[in-house]
Amino acid sequence: MKFHQIDKMKTTFKKIITYILRVESQLVLWKYKPKIVAITGTVGKTSTKDAVYAVVSGISYVRKSEKSYNSEIGLPLTILGVPNGWNNPLIWFLNILKGLWLFIGPHKYPKWLVLEVGISKPGDMRRTASWLKTDAVIITMIGDTPAHIEFFDSHKHLVEEKSSLIKTLKKDGILILNNDDEVVRGMKEKTKNCIVTFGFKEDSDLKGLGDNIFYNNLGVPEGLIFRIDEKDNSFPVVIEGVFGRNHIYASLAALAFSSGLKFNMIDAISKLKNYSVPPGRMRLLEGINNSFIIDDTYNSSPFALLSALKTLGEVKCLGKKIAVLGDMLELGKHTEEAHKNVGLIAKENTEVLIVVGPRAQKIKEGAIEAGMNIENIFEFLNSKEAGEFLKTLIQKDDLVLIKGSQGMRMEYAVEAILLDKKNKKNLLVRQDEEWKKKK
């Protein structure tokens, strides 16, 4: 009974704090009138946010959602520029005072806000973004089996929730849509606002083509190179230190945004060359024994995982290709099928498969059905066990992809084989104290 009362008090406290900070955020937006870019989707929100931020930072004072502050409480934290108080009432109290002072006193406030807007259950988008008035909305990708679908009645229901962000657009606002995602492309019908599409399809307003991985003189992969066509113009784009089409799509979205607002395209492209990509999102890291790690441990979903595996297959390397794949969570009735499908693709793109967690057993099943040698498949209960095994397995020039949902804490496996452990706080995801307490 006591635990129930404590939980109820915590929930009430959170609701009160969220309400106060939201009201303060509305007052701050009213006072400073920044231009707002809101980004949603089930894949690529954070990478797109960072790409848009890089482009806008070249021309104006801009703030972006830190980490993944994309929830009902996360947006006010970004707008007010205050930290997450977690379970510390004092920090929340100070946040409220800072928000009040931001409204009352004179301050230099960003001209642009780049906000990542996520959902996990029905009603989230309405509560999170209904009070925003946006100048641009970017919808990245949704896919057939998106993350968090477990909590929605159907795929259609989830899509409707995501697309409700479009209603926040001002009359002169622009809508940026991923033209390669059929569901996202269909959102054209939901608004009369100016629309700019991006993708590899021929009819995209900003079209990507010729994407490749580039290598240095030693044959080490260094990043991505591709081209964009915009109206009658064609430009090369180079992004260093990352892999995977998710980063190409993030760049295309940012450049479509630039095109829609008539920014200088050459300047925008130059800002993307080595823009700050957060940890755990297809970043190349050096591993022990002269190996390489593709760290994609921030989160996982069927589309993102299949894309990561295909990237692993495309990268040239002299050693073994190893995939370490943890459970994908919050897929509900789609769980078994989605994991099994991953196994089918894993067989084609890796030589050694390591599965982590109970749901990932279906990845193993799928790989065996596809013809993968069972002797090349290993299974572990958690990421720490997988990491210890990796230490004994990897050799010179091996390439290791590591990915799984947040709850699987796959960063522990990366940490086990990371060469630069002294710098792990900057290289790995979930390194702040609150995450470490969760273990």
TORMAR-958241 format. One line per 4 residues: number of its first residue (from 0); their letters; for each residue x, y, z of N, C-alpha, C. Coordinates in steps of 0.001 Angstrom, whole numbers. Each point is the difference from the previous one (the first is absolute). Example, Ala and Ser with C-alpha at 12.3 -4.5 7.8 and 13.67 -1.06 7.14 Angstrom:
! TORMAR-958241
0) AS) 13190:-5690:7800:-890:1190:0:900:1200:0 | -350:1050:-720:820:1190:60:-770:1090:730
! end
This chain:
! TORMAR-958241
0) MKFH) 846:-1213:0:-846:1213:0:875:1253:0 | 1090:-55:806:882:1157:77:633:288:-1358 | 463:-1083:-694:627:175:-1305:-974:611:-993 | -1267:-436:81:-1037:531:-889:-192:1504:247
4) QIDK) -14:385:1272:-172:1410:346:1195:840:-464 | 1221:-562:133:1207:709:-449:-40:211:-1506 | -378:-1061:-751:-95:101:-1461:-1029:1046:-415 | -1119:22:747:-1059:959:-299:485:1424:244
8) MKTT) 752:193:1069:545:1322:317:997:447:-1072 | 847:-944:-441:987:314:-1041:-686:412:-1293 | -1074:-737:-350:-744:297:-1225:-647:1378:85 | -591:300:1158:-633:1316:208:1039:1106:-76
12) FKKI) 1154:-218:651:1088:982:-9:458:266:-1441 | 152:-1079:-774:459:139:-1388:-1009:796:-828 | -1280:-281:202:-1045:713:-747:9:1490:322 | 184:333:1278:20:1410:413:1205:712:-619
16) ITYI) 1165:-637:103:1236:578:-559:-143:194:-1507 | -501:-1031:-680:-162:65:-1457:-920:1150:-385 | -1085:157:721:-958:1075:-297:643:1385:178 | 704:182:1136:619:1308:266:1038:334:-1072
20) LRVE) 862:-967:-325:1046:242:-997:-600:230:-1393 | -1094:-678:-295:-644:211:-1301:-560:1417:-95 | -642:472:1061:-539:1373:9:1138:1008:-144 | 1093:-232:736:1155:893:-117:553:-10:-1423
24) SQLV) 22:-1183:-623:493:-117:-1378:-865:803:-959 | -1309:-82:186:-911:773:-859:244:1504:160 | 222:437:1218:269:1422:253:1325:428:-644 | 1011:-867:109:1314:302:-580:-88:74:-1522
28) LWKY) -728:-940:-604:-167:18:-1461:-756:1253:-445 | -982:389:773:-772:1204:-311:891:1245:81 | 884:32:991:861:1168:206:1087:119:-1066 | 692:-1108:-292:1183:77:-871:-292:-332:-1463
32) KPKI) -1111:-699:-240:-441:-325:-1365:1093:-625:-883 | 643:-1068:462:993:-681:-836:-692:-779:-1116 | 715:-260:-1075:-512:-902:-1028:192:-1424:497 | -1005:-850:-240:24:-1355:554:-46:-1041:-1107
36) VAIT) 965:-938:53:5:-1165:-883:-307:-1213:867 | -1046:-746:-321:-373:-1187:763:203:-1234:-865 | 639:-1024:560:359:-1204:-752:-600:-1217:665 | -683:-844:-796:-518:-1253:530:184:-1111:-1026
40) GTVG) -364:-1215:406:186:-1195:-810:322:-1131:958 | 233:-1204:-507:398:-1087:890:1454:-378:-196 | 605:485:-1060:1419:-241:-277:629:1328:-414 | 1163:310:555:784:1123:-497:-311:1373:564
44) KTST) -814:87:1055:-335:1331:554:1234:729:506 | 788:-686:819:1130:670:636:1081:383:-1009 | 303:-899:-935:998:320:-1031:-463:1177:-842 | -1289:37:-315:-546:1115:-779:55:1293:796
48) KDAV) -334:-81:1271:82:1187:874:1411:569:-9 | 991:-869:121:1389:459:36:439:572:-1342 | -484:-593:-1088:345:512:-1330:-627:1377:-232 | -1257:164:381:-679:1296:-141:694:1045:879
52) YAVV) 336:-394:1218:701:911:910:1316:472:-618 | 745:-932:-605:1283:357:-624:-195:1040:-1090 | -1041:-200:-809:-273:929:-1106:-396:1382:527 | -916:39:955:-494:1289:512:1069:727:811
56) SGIS) 875:-758:681:1028:630:845:968:842:-815 | 36:-243:-1309:880:792:-853:-533:1391:-287 | -1285:217:290:-588:1294:-353:-692:702:1169 | -223:-713:1110:-755:634:1077:274:-673:1338
60) YVRK) -442:654:1068:92:-558:1351:-1112:-1035:148 | 376:-1249:275:-975:-1087:-7:222:-915:1195 | -1086:-582:484:60:-1010:1064:-729:-1249:-478 | 504:-1167:376:-656:-1251:-369:-340:-797:1256
64) SEKS) -908:-953:-156:-299:-928:1088:1278:-746:359 | 381:35:1277:1191:-727:423:-325:-1465:198 | 1003:-840:-251:-172:-1452:119:-1260:-371:-773 | -977:-592:665:-1264:-266:-691:-1147:573:817
68) YNSE) 76:1310:270:-1061:677:727:-1173:208:-953 | -776:-1064:-229:-1053:102:-1005:-1389:-316:549 | -118:-31:1316:-1254:-415:626:-791:1206:487 | -1074:-294:702:-865:1050:547:776:932:934
72) IGLP) 937:-556:760:820:821:892:1259:482:-714 | 456:-757:-1000:1247:321:-688:-45:1296:-781 | -1124:269:-672:-96:1233:-791:116:1255:861 | -720:94:1114:194:1177:867:1438:144:497
76) LTIL) 664:-1118:291:1397:76:448:872:668:-1057 | -236:-345:-1270:772:594:-1091:-351:1472:-171 | -1277:298:-6:-444:1385:-217:526:923:1102 | -3:-497:1227:465:812:1132:1513:-87:200
80) GVPN) 622:-984:-647:1446:-158:128:430:-454:1378 | -758:-938:601:311:-493:1340:191:-1516:-39 | 704:-575:995:295:-1433:-11:-1153:-855:516 | 100:-1289:-241:-953:-960:565:279:-149:1488
84) GWNN) -1011:165:817:187:-105:1440:-71:-1417:527 | -392:-936:-864:-170:-1406:389:-802:-85:1309 | 590:-550:1051:-743:-161:1262:405:1020:1056 | 595:1097:-448:480:1023:945:-954:1196:19
88) PLIW) -843:126:1028:-982:1096:68:658:1386:-35 | 1216:115:572:681:1296:28:308:491:-1421 | 470:-906:-859:313:386:-1378:-1269:440:-717 | -1102:-712:232:-1268:391:-643:-459:1381:483
92) FLNI) 191:254:1290:-377:1310:546:849:1112:-636 | 1302:-255:-131:890:976:-633:-368:204:-1472 | -405:-1082:-663:-429:99:-1401:-1200:941:-141 | -928:-134:932:-1197:862:-36:395:1466:203
96) LKGL) 918:250:934:469:1371:236:721:559:-1228 | 835:-838:-632:729:436:-1201:-970:328:-1137 | -1053:-835:-135:-1001:241:-1037:-736:1302:230 | -297:269:1252:-694:1242:345:888:1217:-278
100) WLFI) 1274:-102:376:929:1103:-210:250:233:-1495 | -2:-1094:-784:176:126:-1449:-1128:823:-610 | -1190:-158:534:-1156:750:-501:2:1442:495 | 349:188:1261:-90:1338:597:1173:890:-411
104) GPHK) 1214:-546:71:1196:811:-219:452:35:-1451 | 940:888:-319:549:87:-1365:1065:-1092:-215 | -93:-692:-1098:950:-1071:-297:252:-78:-1498 | 1165:-511:-358:263:-321:-1400:-557:-1403:-246
108) YPKW) -1018:-85:-842:-676:-1285:-221:227:-445:-1452 | 63:-1323:-244:221:-487:-1366:-1033:520:-1006 | 460:241:-1212:-891:406:-1094:-721:-1207:-588 | 613:-1182:168:-575:-1246:-510:14:-1067:1094
112) LVLE) -1026:-818:17:-40:-1198:841:-209:-1207:-908 | 853:-1002:138:-156:-1247:-762:-412:-1073:999 | -1260:-420:-79:-590:-867:1017:-303:-1390:-554 | 435:-993:728:-319:-1391:-325:-1259:-378:775
116) VGIS) -1000:-510:-708:-1285:-303:645:-310:-1484:-164 | 3:-732:1120:-258:-1438:-49:-1294:-367:694 | -437:-1210:-267:-1182:-534:680:283:-1442:392 | -702:-467:1022:113:-1414:366:-1359:-636:217
120) KPGD) -1032:849:198:-1340:-563:191:-1048:987:-512 | -1236:-463:-211:-1053:874:-535:-176:1270:830 | -183:1111:-690:-228:1279:662:1261:798:254 | 1181:-638:-142:1260:690:292:193:1236:-872
124) MRRT) -261:-142:-1317:251:1122:-901:-932:1166:314 | -1244:-305:309:-966:1059:328:463:762:1237 | 440:-740:1027:436:662:1233:1344:702:-181 | 867:-601:-791:1362:511:-133:80:1231:-876
128) ASWL) -726:-8:-1102:242:1041:-1002:-1202:862:-345 | -1131:-234:637:-1196:758:-373:148:1485:284 | 882:358:920:172:1396:370:1117:680:-793 | 646:-739:-910:1049:584:-830:-572:620:-1276
132) KTDA) 626:1047:-482:-285:545:-1323:1310:-44:-773 | 70:-850:-995:1278:-269:-648:141:694:-1352 | 1258:276:-358:325:589:-1303:367:-1078:-1012 | 416:-1146:485:309:-1137:-873:-211:-1287:779
136) VIIT) -563:-988:-692:-140:-1343:558:704:-962:-946 | 843:-853:562:702:-1019:-794:-434:-1367:487 | -471:-841:-921:-374:-1374:351:968:-936:-710 | 741:-771:779:1138:-762:-510:-413:-1313:-659
140) MIGD) -373:-968:791:-372:-1314:-525:-815:-731:1053 | -943:-810:-444:-831:-746:944:182:-1504:-164 | -47:-506:-1231:243:-1417:-231:-1203:-872:317 | 115:-1287:-317:-1116:-942:163:-181:-454:1441
144) TPAH) 1114:-158:739:-85:-434:1399:788:966:868 | -559:1181:254:734:1024:750:127:-321:1482 | 981:640:637:149:-116:1450:-1253:551:682 | -308:-523:1196:-1140:413:849:-1360:-459:-550
148) IEFF) -3:-775:-1086:-1297:-402:-572:-791:-877:961 | 677:-598:973:-654:-851:993:-1151:720:699 | 105:1312:164:-973:747:795:-1129:610:-840 | -11:-299:-1298:-1029:550:-876:-876:-1118:-565
152) DSHK) -1267:359:-271:-944:-996:-511:429:-554:-1347 | 631:855:-798:383:-404:-1351:1110:913:-518 | 580:-397:-1110:1006:827:-676:-622:1336:-397 | -1234:-43:-483:-702:1214:-433:-166:974:1167
156) HLVE) -315:-527:1179:-190:826:1196:1295:735:346 | 1143:-723:-55:1281:613:300:330:1100:-1010 | -283:-270:-1275:270:983:-1055:-823:1269:220 | -1260:-167:375:-860:1160:269:551:837:1149
160) EKSS) 511:-697:1028:579:710:1150:1222:813:-434 | 876:-624:-777:1201:703:-486:-375:1192:-877 | -929:-217:-906:-326:1035:-991:-714:1200:606 | -512:-143:1225:-701:1129:625:948:1162:286
164) LIKT) 1319:-236:-75:962:1097:166:-150:1035:-1120 | -488:-441:-1152:-183:901:-1155:-959:1138:345 | -955:-277:889:-996:1009:364:616:1195:729 | 1232:-157:472:637:1099:728:602:1044:-945
168) LKKD) 48:-289:-1297:627:928:-946:-749:1328:-106 | 759:1081:-40:-589:1305:-290:-430:24:-1470 | -783:987:-373:-515:68:-1379:1115:66:-1033 | 1102:666:345:1112:110:-943:1114:-1009:298
172) GILI) -303:-976:854:998:-1019:346:186:-1019:-1110 | 1133:-713:24:255:-1006:-1031:35:-1399:609 | -424:-967:-798:-16:-1403:401:1041:-746:-824 | 926:-686:681:1067:-758:-660:-299:-1485:188
176) LNND) -158:-723:-1115:-410:-1407:63:994:-924:-689 | 200:-1181:597:821:-1042:-613:-792:-665:-1129 | 397:258:-1218:-730:-472:-1173:163:-1498:-237 | 998:-619:652:248:-1432:-188:-868:-862:904
180) DEVV) -595:595:1009:-886:-724:917:-1441:244:-452 | -652:-1064:-446:-1344:132:-571:-980:650:963 | 88:-383:1267:-913:547:1004:246:1498:194 | 1258:382:95:342:1410:198:-379:812:-1236
184) RGMK) 262:-552:-1173:-353:694:-1249:-1495:287:-64 | -795:-908:536:-1456:158:2:-495:1140:860 | 870:545:849:-403:1105:872:-129:1321:-739 | 361:1:-1278:-192:1199:-824:-1451:474:33
188) EKTK) -902:-958:144:-1434:314:-51:-507:674:1267 | 840:58:1025:-458:481:1300:186:1502:207 | 525:699:-1006:244:1432:197:-25:762:-1321 | -227:1276:96:97:882:-1169:1289:817:41
192) NCIV) 836:-283:985:1279:711:124:946:-375:-1135 | 1034:798:-174:1057:-308:-961:688:-1302:422 | 215:-894:-961:595:-1304:280:1282:-164:-807 | 1056:-497:651:1247:-355:-677:294:-1460:330
196) TFGF) 215:-819:-1026:283:-1424:227:1476:-288:-236 | 487:-1044:670:1382:-436:-186:44:-1522:-93 | 1026:-524:-639:137:-1445:-119:770:-375:-1257 | -19:-1288:-291:685:-508:-1194:-954:-207:-1169
200) KEDS) -1295:117:252:-971:-151:-1085:143:1147:-999 | -303:-314:-1251:210:936:-1097:-768:1299:180 | -1206:-70:583:-836:1197:92:217:796:1291 | 1082:-291:744:304:752:1225:446:1418:-361
204) DLKG) -442:985:778:438:1384:-242:1500:147:206 | 522:-700:1015:1433:-46:210:406:-1474:-39 | 701:-379:-1057:242:-1421:-271:1437:-386:328 | 158:-1102:713:1316:-556:274:316:-1110:-986
208) LGDN) 1273:-154:-333:404:-1080:-906:1492:-265:131 | 376:-1201:-428:1414:-371:-25:663:-81:1357 | -699:-494:1027:608:-49:1323:1004:-1146:122 | 1160:307:579:1068:-979:173:761:261:1291
212) IFYN) 689:-1045:468:927:142:1127:1361:353:-583 | 703:960:610:1352:290:-499:1042:-432:1033 | 1209:-306:-505:1066:-600:804:1272:837:-89 | 861:-114:1027:1293:688:-69:1021:-881:-720
216) NLGV) 1261:443:-42:1032:-725:-739:305:-1382:574 | -355:-200:1266:242:-1295:642:-1198:-938:-139 | -1031:469:-694:-1191:-830:-180:-976:53:1157 | 211:957:913:-901:153:1152:-1183:881:-412
220) PEGL) -1228:-449:253:-1167:815:-367:-36:1300:788 | -320:1104:-671:56:1304:665:-1317:756:16 | -985:-432:-796:-1261:727:-6:-803:-250:-1253 | -890:939:-292:-952:-154:-1109:175:1121:-1017
224) IFRI) -245:-344:-1245:2:1009:-1053:-1189:-279:-920 | -709:1038:-399:-1132:-146:-912:-227:1324:-715 | -1002:37:-847:-303:1212:-746:-1454:372:218 | -304:1294:-100:-1398:426:42:-323:796:-1265
228) DEKD) -1200:-174:-463:-527:812:-1098:-1124:861:541 | 111:1305:-219:-1035:942:426:-331:892:-1197 | -1197:-207:-543:-403:731:-1208:1047:-243:-1092 | 667:1051:-475:983:-168:-1078:1428:-93:523
232) NSFP) 148:-100:1315:1342:-16:589:355:-1381:549 | 1280:-313:-3:481:-1264:548:1219:289:880 | 30:-611:1207:1081:280:950:518:-1302:619 | 1314:-133:200:528:-1146:760:-112:270:1496
236) VVIE) -244:-1059:777:-108:119:1461:899:-1050:641 | 816:423:962:890:-903:730:-309:101:1483 | -160:-1170:662:-205:-23:1458:1052:-932:593 | 795:504:902:1118:-771:540:-362:-705:1307
240) GVFG) 564:-1205:181:-65:-690:1290:-1271:-752:308 | -922:-110:-969:-1247:-728:248:-342:-885:-1201 | -942:-928:228:-432:-903:-1057:-1504:-200:64 | -543:-519:-1079:-1412:-340:-7:-868:1034:-674
244) RNHI) -1035:-484:-643:-896:902:-714:-761:935:936 | -66:-356:1285:-700:903:924:662:1371:26 | 1333:30:-108:690:1294:-16:-173:707:-1339 | -123:-769:-1064:-270:611:-1304:-1391:617:6
248) YASL) -981:-727:538:-1359:542:75:-58:1231:904 | 760:-26:1101:36:1166:889:539:1215:-748 | 1052:-216:-788:590:1090:-778:-957:479:-1082 | -671:-938:-659:-977:384:-1030:-1123:835:604
252) AALA) -460:-398:1185:-1065:760:671:469:1416:313 | 1225:114:525:536:1319:339:181:863:-1245 | 418:-611:-1096:204:751:-1239:-1332:349:-668 | -1000:-872:151:-1344:329:-498:-570:1182:782
256) FSSG) 241:-10:1317:-384:1129:854:700:1277:-482 | 1300:-105:-286:767:1151:-492:-550:496:-1323 | -369:-931:-864:-558:353:-1307:-1327:730:174 | -850:-516:886:-1312:593:234:83:1414:544
260) LKFN) 1052:259:805:173:1343:572:971:855:-801 | 449:-573:-1128:882:730:-926:1321:420:657 | 550:-897:833:1342:213:523:1008:-268:-1116 | 1235:453:198:1066:-294:-952:364:-1483:84
264) MIDA) -199:-740:-1084:166:-1441:21:1458:-421:206 | 922:715:-580:1415:-355:160:438:165:1457 | -460:1078:636:308:207:1423:-611:-1099:859 | -1238:-375:-323:-690:-1053:762:753:-1325:-116
268) ISKL) 415:-337:-1209:731:-1249:-224:1327:-7:766 | 688:1122:12:1295:66:699:-172:-220:1498 | -1129:431:557:-260:-188:1429:-235:-1461:364 | -371:-813:-996:-311:-1404:264:1224:-910:-87
272) KNYS) 1103:519:-500:1161:-861:-252:447:-740:1256 | 114:695:1089:403:-667:1250:-839:513:1168 | -1323:63:-229:-881:476:1062:-18:-983:1165 | -371:493:1146:71:-793:1229:-1099:-1065:40
276) VPPG) 424:-1244:-186:-940:-1125:72:67:-585:1402 | -1118:-147:678:35:-495:1376:441:-1455:86 | 478:-427:1176:452:-1383:169:-1108:-1010:-299 | 431:-1184:-410:-928:-1109:-162:-833:18:-1252
280) RMRL) 392:803:-995:-785:80:-1236:891:-217:-1215 | 327:-1258:-238:808:-412:-1148:1321:750:-56 | 621:160:1157:1317:651:51:1107:-1042:-42 | 1058:302:-727:1135:-908:-79:973:294:1129
284) LEGI) 296:-1012:808:931:133:1115:1129:-1016:-150 | 1148:310:575:1117:-944:-11:-169:-1000:1134 | 190:-1276:-325:-107:-1048:996:1352:-589:355 | 35:-862:991:1243:-667:392:478:-903:-1133
288) NNSF) 1261:-372:55:613:-893:-1004:-92:563:-1417 | 52:1341:-123:-76:635:-1325:-1285:-362:-755 | -1083:-92:739:-1313:-276:-609:-782:1311:-99 | -1172:-83:-612:-867:1167:-143:-1410:-349:461
292) IIDD) -667:997:594:-1363:-202:510:-937:979:-701 | -1117:-514:-497:-1097:891:-408:-969:24:1177 | 31:1100:730:-804:121:1223:-1368:587:-346 | -1029:-844:78:-1369:444:-277:-900:-395:1169
296) TYNS) 496:274:1207:-638:-522:1210:-1030:927:633 | -270:1143:-630:-968:905:632:-1357:-666:171 | -490:-646:-1071:-1311:-649:58:-113:-933:-1186 | -1135:-678:-124:-165:-909:-1130:-1469:-127:-374
300) SPFA) -218:-230:-1285:-1321:-286:-551:231:-847:-1237 | -1015:-698:-495:219:-886:-1147:638:693:-1199 | -528:1144:-406:542:674:-1178:1441:424:236 | 259:614:1160:1343:497:289:1010:-1136:87
304) LLSA) -408:-1129:573:914:-1132:137:308:-630:-1352 | -1010:-164:-828:232:-549:-1336:917:914:-801 | -199:1296:123:849:972:-689:1442:-94:496 | 187:-143:1309:1346:-101:575:706:-1261:-487
308) LKTL) -734:-1109:-84:591:-1252:-483:428:107:-1460 | -813:655:-798:354:178:-1411:1243:872:-138 | 120:1001:858:1205:839:-7:1219:-843:366 | -132:-848:1019:1092:-897:385:431:-844:-1195
312) GEVK) -984:-489:-757:305:-806:-1175:732:776:-1077 | -283:1295:-95:590:829:-1062:1436:442:309 | 318:163:1286:1329:505:361:1064:-1058:-305 | 1073:421:-659:1112:-907:-290:891:-96:1230
316) CLGK) 390:-1225:341:952:-164:1101:819:-1264:-236 | 1222:-25:564:909:-1125:-213:-255:-1138:978 | -669:306:1109:-254:-1021:1011:-1416:-536:-68 | -467:-550:1122:-1361:-556:87:-1005:1119:193
320) KIAV) -1208:-240:-466:-1122:889:312:-848:-681:1067 | -163:713:1116:-702:-548:1163:-1178:904:331 | -1176:-596:199:-1181:767:414:-412:-426:1402 | -100:960:912:-453:-255:1372:-1348:683:157
324) LGDM) -1070:-794:55:-1351:547:-94:-823:-329:1240 | -471:1035:667:-837:-187:1178:-1480:74:-338 | -829:-320:970:-1456:40:-166:-482:1348:-525 | -1044:-43:-832:-762:1200:-352:-1260:-16:856
328) LELG) -220:1061:751:-1116:45:953:-1184:778:-546 | -1137:-134:672:-1225:763:-280:-573:-260:-1398 | 113:-1247:-462:-557:-358:-1307:-1296:-800:113 | -389:-364:1233:-1271:-691:207:-118:-1274:-819
332) KHTE) -1119:-145:-708:-268:-1226:-755:947:-195:-1184 | 745:1025:-346:936:-81:-1128:1377:-518:435 | 179:-257:1289:1328:-296:549:686:-1183:-681 | -660:-1150:-34:637:-1213:-527:334:147:-1481
336) EAHK) -965:449:-774:203:134:-1442:1122:984:-320 | 15:1131:707:1018:1026:-265:1397:-522:297 | 167:-715:1110:1312:-534:352:436:-1089:-980 | -933:-809:-413:331:-1081:-943:454:576:-1343
340) NVGL) -672:1054:-441:379:655:-1255:1419:555:62 | 370:502:1171:1366:507:190:1011:-1123:-207 | -326:-1177:512:889:-1156:-167:237:-344:-1455 | -1037:100:-815:129:-291:-1431:990:954:-662
344) IAKE) -83:1289:375:895:1014:-579:1409:-118:586 | 86:-371:1274:1307:-124:658:870:-1031:-705 | -594:-1085:-435:758:-1063:-661:733:520:-1228 | -619:941:-699:576:511:-1250:1082:1059:236
348) NTEV) 80:546:1214:850:1179:201:1050:-137:1092 | 78:-1161:620:979:-190:1069:494:-1445:11 | 1215:-177:513:566:-1358:88:-194:-606:1377 | -42:861:1014:-215:-450:1373:-1176:775:576
352) LIVV) -946:-707:596:-1191:621:575:-45:-273:1494 | -144:1065:778:-145:-118:1453:-1338:611:378 | -880:-790:620:-1318:511:387:-55:153:1514 | -679:1065:438:-32:340:1427:-1445:216:438
356) GPRA) -457:-814:969:-1349:159:533:-956:-1070:-493 | -1131:-163:699:-958:-1069:-345:-671:174:-1354 | -345:1224:-359:-679:220:-1288:942:-240:-1170 | 1271:263:215:994:-165:-1064:218:-1466:-373
360) QKIK) -563:-915:790:53:-1418:-390:-631:-200:-1379 | -1005:807:-304:-667:-104:-1301:920:485:-1127 | 928:915:316:996:398:-1001:852:-1209:-352 | 397:-735:1020:787:-1223:-207:-776:-992:-863
364) EGAI) -1272:-199:328:-832:-931:-778:-65:409:-1470 | -221:1296:-228:-98:494:-1369:1292:-207:-764 | 1143:228:666:1298:-162:-652:260:-1464:-352 | -374:-903:900:187:-1430:-263:-883:-438:-1163
368) EAGM) -1254:469:-19:-900:-323:-1109:547:494:-1335 | 714:1137:49:564:575:-1226:1265:-725:-443 | 494:-921:844:1154:-807:-388:1297:357:690 | -60:838:1039:1230:365:710:470:-1169:857
372) NIEN) 1306:-210:18:597:-1084:781:-195:266:1485 | -606:-946:694:-309:195:1427:1255:197:837 | 1140:-499:-497:1259:164:729:476:1460:11 | -567:805:-888:371:1416:-64:-1005:896:711
376) IFEF) -912:-611:771:-1015:756:741:192:-242:1499 | 38:1094:758:197:-88:1444:-1109:793:689 | -397:-454:1202:-1115:667:686:340:299:1453 | -478:1154:468:268:427:1371:-1243:653:587
380) LNSK) -69:5:1320:-1164:564:684:54:1520:41 | 1211:553:101:115:1449:108:1231:514:-727 | 84:1324:-142:1059:609:-802:1373:-110:657 | 60:-53:1323:1293:-123:676:635:-1355:-294
384) EAGE) -816:-1061:15:513:-1326:-354:485:-9:-1441 | -772:623:-883:385:66:-1415:1312:757:-161 | 166:1073:757:1226:787:-67:1218:-787:429 | -125:-780:1080:1114:-822:457:387:-1035:-1053
388) FLKT) -994:-566:-667:279:-968:-1057:690:669:-1186 | -440:1190:-339:595:726:-1126:1496:213:201 | 408:247:1251:1427:212:283:843:-1184:-471 | -560:-1192:87:738:-1206:-378:-135:-321:-1490
392) LIQK) -914:669:-669:-335:-352:-1382:651:904:-1041 | -20:1297:245:386:922:-1078:1506:33:-219 | 350:147:-1264:1404:29:-414:233:1213:-901 | 1222:130:-481:393:1125:-841:-920:142:-1215
396) DDLV) -448:1236:-244:-823:366:-1170:-1438:-521:41 | -417:-613:1107:-1406:-406:123:-882:1245:95 | -1228:-132:-493:-974:1092:56:-1222:-495:760 | -353:689:1090:-1065:-454:893:-1137:1009:27
400) LIKG) -1185:-428:-392:-1213:814:145:-683:-380:1305 | -318:989:835:-694:-273:1269:-1251:865:68 | -1155:-658:226:-1280:729:-15:-1039:-721:851 | -909:763:607:-1103:-564:773:-840:1119:587
404) SQGM) -1150:-338:532:-856:1019:611:640:572:1265 | -453:1185:399:588:684:1153:79:-887:1230 | -1098:-715:254:-74:-822:1204:1012:-1129:39 | 608:-338:-1133:992:-1079:-44:1392:475:386
408) RMEY) 190:1341:52:1280:593:427:1194:-581:-771 | -118:-10:-1320:1043:-581:-845:1300:788:19 | -28:1211:580:1243:770:103:1039:-702:862 | -460:-913:904:957:-755:808:867:-911:-876
412) AVEA) -588:-534:-1049:761:-849:-921:1029:828:-762 | -393:1235:-381:949:895:-679:1142:357:942 | -349:332:1238:1014:391:982:1049:-1084:201 | -441:-1258:-23:912:-1124:233:1118:-66:-1031
416) ILLD) -284:405:-1239:1016:-121:-1063:459:1361:-532 | -417:1079:657:395:1349:-420:1473:231:304 | 736:548:-959:1427:259:207:207:1177:947 | -703:1098:-236:181:1229:783:-981:48:1174
420) KKNK) 245:-837:995:-927:-76:1139:26:1268:854 | 1117:714:-25:90:1231:793:-988:1053:-488 | -367:-95:-1264:-889:999:-603:-1419:-548:-188 | -340:-1066:716:-1285:-669:-225:-1197:902:300
424) KNLL) 175:957:900:-1112:889:340:-457:804:-1207 | 938:331:-894:-339:762:-1205:-331:-891:-1187 | 438:-1251:47:-166:-887:-1153:-1239:-881:83 | -461:-324:1212:-1090:-961:174:-1292:664:463
428) VRQD) -1106:-661:-276:-1302:492:453:-210:-325:1475 | -951:718:600:-460:-275:1364:1140:-51:1022 | 826:1057:12:1132:51:922:-247:910:1197 | -1185:642:76:-252:852:1165:-391:-849:1207
432) EEWK) 68:605:1149:-145:-737:1255:-1356:-686:147 | -1062:652:-472:-1335:-602:141:-95:-1324:-728 | 587:-75:-1201:1:-1266:-745:869:-1032:712 | 1120:421:552:896:-955:664:-651:-616:1221
436) KKK) -865:774:643:-709:-545:1171:-946:-1121:-409 | -502:74:-1220:-962:-1021:-451:687:-1329:-296 | 1283:83:-376:777:-1203:-316:-720:-847:-1045
! end
